[in-house]
Amino acid sequence: MSKRITTVSKKQLLNDNMEEAGLAVRMSDLLSNTRLKSDDEELSSKLVSTVKRKMKKLIVKMDMEQLKEFTEEISFGPSKISITEDMSEGKYNDIPKIQLITACANKLKTLDIPHAKELANEYLPMEICYEDKKGREFTGLSLLLAPINAKKHGNLRFLRNVGYESRRVFDLATLLTTVFLDNSLVKFVAANVETIQYLLVKKLLRKQSSMATTDDGNVLYIPSSEDFAKDFLYYVEKYNLSTYENSVKAKWLDSYEKNFYMEDEISYHIDSPVLKDIVISEFIHQYEHVKQKTEKQLESRTDYARSFQTKKQISNKHKTAMTNNAFKSKYSYVELDNEVLFRSDLYDTDLTEEERTSIYTFEDLEDEFKKLSREVFIPYSEGSFRIKRLGNLKAAGVFYPHANATIIDREHPDSFCHELGHQLDYTISESSHSTVSEALEFRPIIEMYSRKVQQTVDDLPAGSDFKELWNGKTKFNASYFLQPTEVFARSYELYLWHKGIRSSFMKSAYSGPEYPNHDEYIARISLYFDNLFARVENSFPTVKERKLRPAASPSVNIREEDLVYEMGEEGQMSLF
């Protein structure tokens, strides 16, 4: 078993995925059921207001001890908050402070001591120590169960009639939101430095484009600083962000050097006008992706996908074929549905020889697989390959990432290369929690795919089936097609097609809107996959070279949540 399953908890899986992306796990509570999008206008203020609204609902359910634990939990970065004094008992020495903070919440009616004690019991006052992300320390007063007027938050206040010294007052939800978001963004940037640098370079290239004149020609402006220019060009060339003939040094780019390297404290640069919009947009983008990824993994989590289970009633003929066939050269275990037809079966019929030669059998599929294996990179898998009926799933093929199982419907062998794309995406990845398609190297392809397909969809006539599907609210809308794993699988199919590969394991054509056949896109994916396979091909042993390991279990149950599948299409050729 390559990976031990320790939990089937949705919460834990979401937390694991968020940690992998550099996101604070508590964010799942504070952004649940929200509609924030990474391309929203005024995203920063929307993020703050959304988290603050959720924070208010969260803390009113806490007592003072739970609040203390919570403040420790969210103080995981440069910003800190702690409860230094619980004044909820209304002790005599605390009365002036209780009167001040409740007055700032518009709750104080009289200055008598019994009233102050009642307010203390009702609204739970406290003294707070707050250290901001710049290291400055402040102490002040707040209430757990009542908001402080926004104009008074963070300011020094005093009561004239009491004559008590001025104290700083805080709205608790606002302060907790500030601490949590400050720390969350610092954590996120620290875990995604290369992505932020990539996005900054893209931003600077857009700025260059807006400044360009016809006299500039095909020129790329680069920083005059030698080290910065070298790293700037690294992103431009590695991710093919610009085609240029000449580069010209421009001093105006040097002003972005500190932001690029995030020298000094990360928190300082996050607040800069240069990076703030980039960081927050990417923060929300990654949260959207993680949420979608987790929902996909946990879809129908109480249902077991029967397609992964080896059927109990398999004929002896099929059992024999399962242990000795062409697919065993690439898969540890093979399962065949009893309906899979063998060449010998044709001679038990009254068919003529001409009729027999017109019917496809498993042996024909083996020949096709041998040919495909010589033409494309198919790494040996310790998982399984299965040919069976997938009618209940309404899918032409499925891939179970966590079980490393590739399954094609017996009526849809042309789904195999799509599922092989998914298989490669998961098995080539060096991380057990993420795919190749989630890496930064693949991101420019996702961005180009999104632009090209969206342009095609926009040009479709109103009411066209794909346009309604793309813009709809069903499972197979734009969000489905733009998932990194789906972009990877479809791009892989196009890559094979434009390399001249033709096979019954591929569709007869790739002309739908979801397959952008633009020259620019094909050139991009061809370069990507050529480089990818050149890098990884030799790291996968052949069946002869591999160490002997136990074969994939033929009877393990897997949840339907773990599958990645290809939609069925009408009119696909059957080999059975």
Secondary structure, DSSP 8 states (H G I E B T S, - for coil): --S------HHHHHHHHHHHTT--TTHHHHSTT----TT-TTHHHHHHHHHHHHHHHHHTT--HHHHHHHHHHH--SS-EEEEEEE-TT--GGGHHHHHHHHHHTT------HHHHHHHHHHH-EEEEEEE-TTS-EEEEEEESSS---TTTTTSEE--TTTT---EEB--HHHHHHHHHHHHHHHHHHHH-HHHHHHHHHHHHHHHHHHH--TTT-SEEEEESSHHHHHHHHHHHHHTT----SEEEEEGGGGGGHHHHHT-S-HHHHHTSTTTHHHHHHHHHHHHHHHHHHHHHHTTTTTSB-GGGS--S---HHHHHHHHSSGGGGTEEEEEE-TT---GGGGGGS---HHHHHTS--HHHHHHHHHHHHHHS----EEEEEEEE--GGGTEEEEEETTTTEEEEETT-GGGHHHHHHHHHHHHS-S-SSS-GGGSGGGHHHHHHHHHHHHHHHHHS-TT-HHHHHHHSSSTTSHHHHTSHHHHHHHHHHHHHHHTT---TTS-S---STTS---HHHHHHHHHHHHHHHHHHGGGS--TTTS-------SS---BGGG-EEEE--TT-----
